[in-house]
């Protein structure tokens, strides 16, 4: 999944307007269903995207407020993202690098 560190599987979800403050830079949304409605709305640019099966959109989820509209049928999407806190894990294990239990876990590998 490089360069992404995680993903979210959305099944029959309608979201409220939000920004993903924990994302590092961008997210990628892959739509896996054909339903009626469920458009992805990007508030600041004023764009409503009618995404269907296999459509993909990339946008800076920390900078653009977004949500999806209500829908009829079954709706699914996968959102690929990179957590900005991953850099803290790489440098000091999120402040836990000196914890004896964490050291024991890593010494077993």
C-alpha positions as CSV (number, residue, x, y, z in Angstrom):
1,X,0.0,0.0,0.0
2,X,3.0,2.3,-0.2
3,X,3.0,5.3,0.2
4,X,-0.1,4.8,2.4
5,X,0.2,3.5,5.9
6,X,-3.5,2.6,6.3
7,X,-6.9,2.4,4.9
8,X,-10.6,2.8,6.0
9,X,-13.3,0.6,4.6
10,X,-16.6,2.5,4.5
11,X,-19.7,0.3,4.2
12,X,-23.0,2.2,3.9
13,X,-21.7,5.3,5.5
14,X,-22.9,8.9,5.2
15,X,-20.5,11.4,6.7
16,X,-20.8,14.9,8.1
17,X,-18.6,17.6,6.9
18,X,-15.1,17.2,8.2
19,X,-11.3,17.4,7.6
20,X,-9.0,14.6,8.4
21,X,-6.5,16.3,10.7
22,X,-4.6,13.1,11.4
23,X,-3.8,12.5,7.7
24,X,-0.3,13.4,6.5
25,X,-1.0,15.0,3.2
26,X,-3.5,13.4,0.8
27,X,-6.0,10.6,0.8
28,X,-7.3,8.5,-2.1
29,X,-10.9,7.4,-2.2
30,X,-11.8,4.3,-4.3
31,X,-15.5,3.7,-4.9
32,X,-16.6,0.1,-4.9
33,X,-20.4,0.3,-5.5
34,X,-23.0,1.8,-7.7
35,X,-25.8,3.3,-5.6
36,X,-28.1,6.2,-6.2
37,X,-26.7,9.4,-4.6
38,X,-23.8,9.3,-2.1
39,X,-21.8,12.0,-4.0
40,X,-18.6,13.2,-2.5
41,X,-18.7,16.9,-1.8
42,X,-15.6,19.1,-1.4
43,X,-16.7,22.2,0.3
44,X,-13.9,24.9,-0.3
45,X,-13.7,24.3,-4.1
46,X,-17.5,23.9,-4.3
47,X,-17.3,20.5,-6.1
48,X,-19.8,17.7,-6.0
49,X,-18.3,14.4,-7.4
50,X,-20.7,11.8,-8.7
51,X,-18.3,8.9,-8.2
52,X,-19.3,5.4,-9.4
53,X,-17.8,1.9,-9.3
54,X,-14.0,2.0,-9.8
55,X,-13.8,5.8,-9.7
56,X,-10.9,7.2,-7.8
57,X,-10.3,10.7,-6.4
58,X,-7.2,12.1,-4.7
59,X,-7.4,15.3,-2.5
60,X,-5.7,16.9,0.5
61,X,-8.1,15.7,3.2
62,X,-6.4,17.9,5.8
63,X,-7.1,21.1,3.8
64,X,-10.5,20.5,2.2
65,X,-13.7,20.0,4.2
66,X,-15.6,17.0,2.7
67,X,-18.6,14.8,3.2
68,X,-20.9,12.5,1.2
69,X,-24.5,12.8,0.5
70,X,-27.3,10.4,1.4
71,X,-27.8,7.4,-0.9
72,X,-30.1,4.6,-1.8
73,X,-28.8,1.1,-2.2
74,X,-25.5,-0.2,-1.0
75,X,-22.4,2.0,-0.9
76,X,-18.8,1.1,-0.2
77,X,-15.5,2.9,-0.6
78,X,-11.9,2.4,0.5
79,X,-10.0,5.5,1.7
80,X,-6.2,5.1,1.6
81,X,-4.3,7.5,3.9
82,X,-1.0,8.1,5.7
83,X,-1.2,9.0,9.4
84,X,1.0,12.0,10.1
85,X,1.9,10.6,13.5
86,X,3.8,7.7,11.8
87,X,6.9,10.0,11.8
88,X,6.8,10.1,15.6
89,X,6.8,6.3,15.7
90,X,9.8,6.2,13.4
91,X,11.8,8.6,15.5
92,X,10.9,7.7,19.1
93,X,8.1,5.1,19.0
94,X,5.6,7.9,20.0
95,X,7.5,8.6,23.2
96,X,7.6,4.9,24.2
97,X,11.1,3.9,22.9
98,X,12.5,3.6,26.4
99,X,9.6,1.5,27.8
100,X,10.9,-1.9,29.0
101,X,7.9,-3.8,27.6
102,X,8.3,-2.3,24.1
103,X,12.0,-3.0,24.2
104,X,11.3,-6.7,25.0
105,X,8.8,-6.9,22.1
106,X,11.4,-5.6,19.6
107,X,14.2,-7.7,21.0
108,X,12.3,-10.9,20.1
109,X,12.4,-10.1,16.4
